[in-house]
Amino acid sequence: MPEFWKVLSSRYILDRWWLKVREDRVLLPSGHEIPEFHVLEYPDWTMLIGMDKDGQLILVEQYRHGLGRLSLEFTSGMLEKGEQAMDGALREFEEETGYVATKVSEIGTMVEDPYRHNNKAYAFFSFPVKNSGIVKMDETEDLALVCLTPLQLHQAILDGRMVHGLHIGTFYRAITQGLFSIERT
């Protein structure tokens, strides 16, 4: 069995409400020491795949500065302090799309990068979702609503329009759970 690393010292080199960068000095089981191993501490976040009665998945497309391009995604966001994962998913979904989730099931919990990140992502599915028409985006959000069938989204992934690994993983995880299919009908 692999052994745990031993933390010899630890300090924060950046401390913000939404991101902390921790620098650990660690000793590996081999005896090798890493003097600067950086861990990114983020709040947990949540996402929701919503499908309307016509079999359309409700997505958003937005500019992502880290990539310098548009990114097709499911609604997602950081959990507010004390907020339960499902409540955050429902809140984000309605705020970003104007749709309201009805029956909700859990897809699962994932980790973006267990090597350097310490947070979790909680994923949910809702069918059928209903359009309330009330969008309440944050001041930093500029989103376009996109509705695609699962087959169309599968093609968007193959074409590189959806690139977020956790969103892609969640999409295929939902398929393996039988929540929807990419088969032609």
Residue frames as qw, qx, qy, qz and C-alpha x, y, z in Angstrom:
[[0.000, 0.888, 0.461, 0.000, 0.00, 0.00, 0.00],
 [0.341, 0.591, -0.064, 0.728, 1.29, 3.50, -0.78],
 [0.446, -0.447, -0.489, 0.601, 2.27, 5.50, 2.28],
 [0.005, -0.962, -0.272, -0.011, 1.20, 9.02, 3.23],
 [0.443, 0.537, -0.192, 0.692, 3.53, 11.96, 2.88],
 [0.494, -0.567, -0.432, 0.497, 4.70, 13.58, 6.10],
 [0.117, 0.892, 0.126, 0.417, 4.10, 17.35, 6.35],
 [0.623, -0.086, -0.331, 0.703, 7.16, 18.93, 7.96],
 [0.054, -0.403, -0.235, 0.883, 5.86, 22.51, 7.81],
 [0.191, 0.622, 0.680, 0.337, 3.02, 24.43, 6.23],
 [0.064, -0.468, -0.175, 0.864, 2.21, 28.07, 5.52],
 [0.427, 0.753, 0.501, -0.005, -0.28, 30.06, 3.45],
 [0.375, -0.151, 0.270, 0.874, 1.23, 32.20, 0.73],
 [0.237, -0.201, -0.336, -0.889, -2.19, 33.45, -0.48],
 [0.017, -0.349, -0.851, 0.392, -5.36, 33.66, 1.62],
 [0.320, -0.057, -0.223, -0.919, -8.60, 34.79, -0.03],
 [0.639, 0.029, 0.472, -0.607, -12.20, 33.76, 0.74],
 [0.867, 0.378, 0.014, -0.326, -12.42, 31.77, -2.50],
 [0.845, 0.379, -0.301, 0.228, -8.83, 30.50, -2.78],
 [0.497, -0.778, 0.382, 0.040, -5.97, 29.72, -0.44],
 [0.742, 0.491, -0.436, 0.138, -2.55, 28.63, -1.63],
 [0.736, -0.622, 0.264, -0.036, -0.79, 26.49, 0.93],
 [0.500, 0.628, -0.586, 0.111, 2.90, 25.73, 0.71],
 [0.891, -0.417, 0.155, -0.088, 3.88, 22.49, 2.42],
 [0.158, 0.613, -0.774, 0.025, 7.35, 21.11, 3.02],
 [0.935, -0.091, 0.082, -0.332, 6.86, 17.35, 2.78],
 [0.193, -0.474, 0.857, 0.059, 8.88, 14.21, 3.34],
 [0.780, 0.188, -0.395, -0.447, 8.07, 11.35, 0.98],
 [0.936, -0.277, 0.188, -0.108, 8.14, 7.70, 2.11],
 [0.847, 0.395, -0.129, 0.332, 11.28, 7.30, -0.04],
 [0.609, -0.483, -0.096, 0.622, 13.06, 9.82, 2.18],
 [0.317, 0.341, 0.285, 0.838, 13.07, 12.49, -0.56],
 [0.066, -0.613, -0.438, 0.655, 12.01, 15.94, 0.64],
 [0.228, 0.628, 0.447, 0.594, 9.95, 18.39, -1.41],
 [0.262, -0.198, -0.342, 0.881, 10.60, 21.87, 0.03],
 [0.298, 0.269, 0.053, -0.914, 7.71, 23.61, -1.79],
 [0.012, 0.308, 0.907, 0.287, 4.60, 21.57, -2.58],
 [0.244, 0.025, 0.068, -0.967, 1.64, 23.87, -3.31],
 [0.038, 0.426, 0.903, -0.043, -1.93, 22.90, -2.48],
 [0.196, -0.230, -0.221, -0.927, -4.87, 24.95, -3.77],
 [0.015, 0.357, 0.831, -0.427, -7.70, 25.13, -1.24],
 [0.254, -0.198, -0.370, -0.871, -11.03, 26.06, -2.82],
 [0.570, 0.024, 0.478, -0.668, -14.56, 25.92, -1.41],
 [0.375, 0.204, 0.896, 0.120, -16.56, 22.88, -2.51],
 [0.337, 0.272, -0.218, -0.875, -18.79, 23.48, -5.49],
 [0.525, 0.293, 0.762, -0.241, -21.79, 21.97, -7.14],
 [0.190, 0.207, -0.549, -0.787, -23.32, 21.46, -10.57],
 [0.585, 0.305, 0.624, -0.418, -26.63, 20.37, -12.03],
 [0.001, -0.011, -0.772, -0.636, -27.59, 18.72, -15.30],
 [0.453, 0.373, 0.465, -0.663, -31.14, 19.77, -16.07],
 [0.072, 0.103, 0.828, 0.547, -33.29, 18.22, -18.79],
 [0.454, 0.140, 0.110, -0.873, -36.60, 19.63, -19.98],
 [0.728, 0.199, 0.549, -0.359, -39.67, 17.60, -20.95],
 [0.723, 0.645, -0.113, -0.220, -38.53, 17.61, -24.60],
 [0.945, -0.040, 0.089, 0.314, -35.21, 15.91, -23.77],
 [0.397, 0.766, -0.155, 0.482, -33.09, 19.05, -24.06],
 [0.664, -0.347, -0.318, 0.581, -30.20, 19.54, -21.65],
 [0.031, -0.983, -0.113, -0.143, -30.04, 23.08, -20.26],
 [0.749, -0.103, -0.043, 0.653, -26.49, 24.46, -20.42],
 [0.010, -0.969, -0.001, 0.246, -24.68, 27.76, -20.37],
 [0.745, 0.334, 0.045, 0.576, -21.82, 29.03, -22.50],
 [0.245, -0.965, -0.003, 0.099, -19.49, 31.62, -21.08],
 [0.452, 0.731, -0.402, 0.316, -16.06, 33.15, -21.46],
 [0.849, -0.486, -0.035, 0.203, -13.41, 31.49, -19.29],
 [0.079, 0.950, -0.301, -0.003, -10.43, 33.75, -18.82],
 [0.616, -0.486, 0.602, 0.148, -8.02, 30.96, -17.83],
 [0.673, 0.212, 0.632, 0.320, -8.47, 29.47, -21.30],
 [0.019, 0.427, -0.242, -0.871, -9.18, 32.75, -23.08],
 [0.233, -0.060, -0.755, -0.610, -12.18, 31.22, -24.85],
 [0.687, -0.199, -0.010, -0.699, -15.83, 30.27, -24.54],
 [0.045, 0.130, -0.974, 0.179, -16.73, 27.16, -22.59],
 [0.659, -0.254, -0.411, -0.576, -19.96, 25.16, -22.79],
 [0.115, 0.153, -0.836, 0.515, -20.88, 23.95, -19.29],
 [0.413, -0.595, -0.685, -0.078, -23.60, 22.77, -16.97],
 [0.247, -0.834, 0.065, -0.490, -24.59, 25.34, -14.37],
 [0.783, -0.190, -0.422, 0.415, -22.18, 25.25, -11.47],
 [0.015, -0.801, 0.181, -0.570, -20.74, 27.34, -8.71],
 [0.271, 0.211, -0.734, 0.585, -19.13, 27.46, -5.31],
 [0.467, -0.594, -0.655, -0.003, -21.20, 26.57, -2.30],
 [0.154, -0.741, 0.140, -0.638, -21.99, 29.42, 0.03],
 [0.053, 0.304, -0.778, 0.547, -20.91, 29.06, 3.65],
 [0.389, 0.043, 0.731, -0.559, -23.10, 26.43, 5.35],
 [0.678, 0.322, -0.149, -0.644, -25.02, 25.65, 2.15],
 [0.751, -0.013, 0.660, -0.024, -25.88, 22.04, 1.34],
 [0.250, -0.198, 0.704, 0.635, -24.66, 20.77, -2.04],
 [0.189, 0.506, 0.796, 0.272, -28.14, 20.12, -3.50],
 [0.004, -0.875, -0.351, 0.334, -29.40, 23.53, -2.36],
 [0.182, -0.629, 0.350, 0.670, -26.42, 25.18, -4.05],
 [0.252, 0.069, 0.804, 0.534, -27.03, 23.24, -7.26],
 [0.124, 0.712, 0.689, 0.049, -30.69, 24.29, -7.34],
 [0.105, -0.854, -0.104, 0.498, -29.78, 27.92, -6.61],
 [0.232, -0.440, 0.535, 0.683, -27.08, 28.09, -9.29],
 [0.264, 0.296, 0.830, 0.392, -29.30, 26.39, -11.87],
 [0.095, 0.830, 0.548, -0.051, -32.16, 28.85, -11.42],
 [0.181, -0.813, 0.063, 0.550, -29.91, 31.92, -11.13],
 [0.238, -0.406, 0.601, 0.646, -27.95, 31.12, -14.29],
 [0.084, 0.145, 0.842, 0.512, -30.70, 29.72, -16.55],
 [0.457, -0.021, 0.020, -0.889, -34.08, 30.85, -15.29],
 [0.694, -0.095, -0.646, -0.303, -35.11, 27.21, -15.04],
 [0.558, -0.460, 0.469, -0.507, -36.38, 25.52, -11.89],
 [0.291, 0.196, -0.936, -0.019, -35.35, 21.97, -11.07],
 [0.770, -0.299, -0.080, -0.558, -38.08, 19.58, -9.93],
 [0.969, -0.240, 0.059, 0.014, -37.20, 15.94, -9.20],
 [0.162, 0.817, -0.543, 0.102, -33.50, 15.83, -8.33],
 [0.979, -0.171, -0.016, 0.106, -31.17, 12.85, -8.05],
 [0.333, -0.796, 0.449, 0.233, -27.52, 12.74, -7.07],
 [0.784, 0.542, -0.303, 0.000, -25.03, 11.79, -9.78],
 [0.877, -0.162, -0.214, 0.397, -22.05, 11.70, -7.44],
 [0.293, -0.923, 0.167, 0.185, -19.10, 13.50, -5.92],
 [0.821, 0.398, -0.021, 0.408, -15.84, 14.09, -7.76],
 [0.454, -0.719, 0.120, 0.513, -12.51, 15.78, -7.20],
 [0.481, 0.861, -0.093, -0.138, -11.04, 18.06, -9.84],
 [0.577, 0.583, -0.500, 0.280, -7.35, 17.45, -9.20],
 [0.818, -0.563, -0.120, -0.011, -6.54, 15.35, -6.12],
 [0.749, 0.145, -0.171, 0.624, -2.83, 16.02, -6.58],
 [0.283, 0.144, -0.158, 0.935, -3.06, 19.74, -5.82],
 [0.385, -0.396, -0.132, -0.823, -6.68, 20.64, -4.99],
 [0.007, 0.001, -0.874, 0.486, -8.52, 19.83, -1.77],
 [0.490, 0.166, 0.249, -0.819, -12.15, 20.51, -2.72],
 [0.331, 0.229, 0.913, 0.067, -15.01, 18.38, -3.96],
 [0.336, 0.088, -0.333, -0.876, -17.60, 18.83, -6.70],
 [0.390, 0.248, 0.814, -0.352, -21.13, 17.53, -6.14],
 [0.195, 0.072, -0.596, -0.775, -23.21, 16.70, -9.22],
 [0.427, 0.322, 0.682, -0.498, -26.99, 16.37, -9.57],
 [0.023, -0.155, -0.741, -0.653, -29.57, 15.64, -12.27],
 [0.338, 0.366, 0.508, -0.702, -33.10, 17.00, -12.58],
 [0.157, -0.097, -0.723, -0.666, -35.92, 15.99, -14.90],
 [0.416, 0.630, 0.332, 0.565, -38.13, 17.64, -15.92],
 [0.263, -0.323, -0.196, 0.888, -36.97, 21.22, -15.39],
 [0.173, 0.811, 0.550, 0.103, -39.32, 24.14, -15.99],
 [0.347, 0.318, 0.058, 0.881, -38.55, 27.63, -17.27],
 [0.199, -0.722, -0.500, 0.435, -39.46, 30.31, -14.73],
 [0.359, 0.784, 0.215, 0.459, -37.98, 33.05, -16.91],
 [0.321, -0.937, 0.106, -0.086, -36.21, 34.65, -13.93],
 [0.794, 0.246, -0.235, 0.504, -32.42, 34.84, -14.34],
 [0.377, -0.923, 0.065, -0.028, -30.31, 36.37, -11.53],
 [0.815, 0.302, -0.202, 0.452, -26.71, 36.30, -12.70],
 [0.556, -0.615, -0.061, 0.555, -23.83, 37.60, -10.61],
 [0.157, 0.926, -0.102, -0.327, -22.11, 40.79, -11.77],
 [0.204, -0.564, 0.710, 0.369, -19.19, 38.73, -13.10],
 [0.521, 0.184, 0.826, 0.107, -21.38, 36.40, -15.17],
 [0.429, 0.494, -0.260, -0.710, -22.17, 36.84, -18.84],
 [0.414, -0.014, 0.910, 0.028, -23.87, 33.62, -19.89],
 [0.511, 0.175, -0.438, -0.719, -25.68, 32.41, -22.99],
 [0.730, -0.003, 0.569, -0.380, -28.35, 29.76, -22.51],
 [0.344, 0.354, -0.764, -0.416, -27.80, 26.69, -24.72],
 [0.793, -0.008, 0.452, -0.409, -30.23, 23.76, -25.05],
 [0.358, 0.440, -0.767, -0.301, -28.91, 20.55, -26.61],
 [0.952, -0.112, -0.149, -0.244, -29.99, 16.94, -26.78],
 [0.726, -0.519, 0.428, 0.141, -27.61, 14.47, -25.13],
 [0.811, 0.288, 0.344, 0.376, -26.46, 13.37, -28.60],
 [0.312, 0.876, 0.021, 0.366, -25.75, 16.99, -29.59],
 [0.398, -0.854, 0.322, -0.092, -23.80, 17.53, -26.36],
 [0.868, -0.165, 0.389, 0.259, -21.82, 14.34, -27.00],
 [0.652, 0.571, 0.212, 0.452, -20.86, 15.83, -30.38],
 [0.032, -0.954, 0.106, -0.278, -20.00, 19.19, -28.74],
 [0.684, -0.616, 0.374, 0.113, -17.60, 17.31, -26.44],
 [0.824, 0.135, 0.386, 0.392, -15.99, 15.55, -29.41],
 [0.420, 0.772, 0.171, 0.446, -15.72, 18.92, -31.21],
 [0.508, -0.005, -0.312, 0.803, -14.03, 20.56, -28.20],
 [0.197, -0.635, -0.187, -0.723, -16.85, 22.98, -27.41],
 [0.718, -0.655, 0.051, -0.229, -17.23, 21.48, -23.91],
 [0.577, 0.492, -0.553, 0.344, -13.77, 21.10, -22.36],
 [0.378, -0.572, 0.487, -0.541, -14.29, 21.17, -18.58],
 [0.331, 0.198, -0.922, 0.035, -13.20, 17.73, -17.40],
 [0.171, 0.122, 0.803, -0.557, -15.59, 17.49, -14.45],
 [0.576, 0.359, 0.114, -0.725, -18.54, 18.49, -16.61],
 [0.576, 0.343, -0.651, -0.357, -17.59, 15.94, -19.28],
 [0.172, 0.112, -0.945, 0.255, -17.11, 13.27, -16.62],
 [0.357, 0.199, 0.587, -0.699, -20.45, 14.11, -15.05],
 [0.625, 0.349, -0.237, -0.656, -22.19, 13.87, -18.43],
 [0.567, 0.239, -0.770, -0.167, -20.86, 10.37, -19.08],
 [0.003, -0.031, 0.865, -0.500, -21.41, 9.32, -15.48],
 [0.532, 0.227, 0.303, -0.758, -25.09, 10.32, -15.87],
 [0.671, 0.310, -0.493, -0.460, -25.30, 8.18, -19.02],
 [0.374, 0.172, -0.901, 0.133, -23.84, 5.14, -17.23],
 [0.179, 0.104, 0.727, -0.655, -26.42, 5.65, -14.47],
 [0.097, 0.440, 0.853, 0.264, -29.21, 5.47, -17.08],
 [0.054, 0.590, 0.349, -0.726, -30.39, 9.08, -16.54],
 [0.560, 0.711, -0.016, -0.426, -30.40, 9.65, -20.32],
 [0.802, 0.062, 0.493, 0.332, -28.85, 8.22, -23.46],
 [0.035, 0.613, -0.367, -0.699, -26.93, 9.46, -26.48],
 [0.392, 0.201, 0.852, 0.283, -28.58, 6.90, -28.76],
 [0.208, 0.018, -0.376, -0.903, -30.34, 8.29, -31.79],
 [0.355, 0.323, 0.765, -0.430, -34.12, 8.11, -31.43]]
